[in-house]
Amino acid sequence: MHGSAWAKDRPREVIEESIKNSLCFGVYETAGRKQIGFARIVTDKATFSWLCDVFIEETHRKKGVGTWLISCVIEHPSVKNTVSLLGTQDAHLFYEKHRYVRSEQMKRLPAEKSP
């Protein structure tokens, strides 16, 4: 999705590879079939999942589209019985409505690439 915070610094090849190796969800307008929403899950389908790259087009926000999308994601058979984590900078209250709880997480950053 153009203009998304999560994709702004990622090369297209990296985005394509991440999508290829994830369980992805899209939301589309009925008329015109334009994509207006996206979410992807990285999961082992048994114990763990990571919700990431959630995006709803600006003109479709505050209309329940994001709520519907996340409901579909967390009820998917490959996700609903897993412990699911996510990272967010500004949508804590939104995700808390979907049974996510705030917690302290540790992360490891990839090694810097050599020139």
Rosetta blueprint (number, residue, H / E / L):
1 M L
2 H L
3 G L
4 S L
5 A L
6 W L
7 A L
8 K L
9 D L
10 R L
11 P L
12 R H
13 E H
14 V H
15 I H
16 E H
17 E H
18 S H
19 I H
20 K H
21 N L
22 S L
23 L E
24 C E
25 F E
26 G E
27 V E
28 Y E
29 E L
30 T L
31 A L
32 G L
33 R L
34 K L
35 Q E
36 I E
37 G E
38 F E
39 A E
40 R E
41 I E
42 V E
43 T E
44 D L
45 K L
46 A L
47 T L
48 F E
49 S E
50 W E
51 L E
52 C E
53 D E
54 V E
55 F E
56 I E
57 E L
58 E H
59 T H
60 H H
61 R L
62 K L
63 K L
64 G L
65 V H
66 G H
67 T H
68 W H
69 L H
70 I H
71 S H
72 C H
73 V H
74 I H
75 E H
76 H L
77 P L
78 S L
79 V L
80 K L
81 N L
82 T L
83 V E
84 S E
85 L E
86 L E
87 G L
88 T L
89 Q L
90 D L
91 A L
92 H H
93 L H
94 F H
95 Y H
96 E H
97 K L
98 H L
99 R L
100 Y L
101 V L
102 R L
103 S L
104 E L
105 Q L
106 M L
107 K L
108 R L
109 L L
110 P L
111 A L
112 E L
113 K L
114 S L
115 P L
